[in-house]
Amino acid sequence: MHYLIDGYNVTRRDPATKDLSLEEQRTALEKRLRLGMPSLPGKATYTIVWDAASGAGATSATAHAHPRSEYTRLPTADDAIVAKARRATERIGVVTSDNELANRCRSAALHGVDIVPSERLFAQAKPAKKRGRKTPMPRDIGIPANANEINRELKELWGIDD
């Protein structure tokens, strides 16, 4: 079966990619799918459809970065997905959690459509680390494991009552 993937619908719902830049979202989803997704059954093929009409998508330099990605010039990726569903010559799958898009595809597809919720593609995903961000240092780094005991002993020595 061939799947049409609503790119930003998937990445913006994915805890691992939702806070990344648009370029990082695209790269992460494309890499994940290239490595194989057990959530797409059988020997599935796919096309990721990204919004690009309003400038949210790829630039001309990145538009051909992944052979299974398409950047729509239609008003939205949803419109492009519906058009592809209408032209399909066999049953297709659409990966989205957008109920309106799902209903439009069901109405348009002549040979039927299976809707796969976006969340299925990232059910096993772990949050990605943002580049350039430093992880805050834990507050207790360098403090001995028995620090409370040491504090108690010092208070006794100095005659401090709590």
Disulfide bonds with the S-S distance in Angstrom:
none
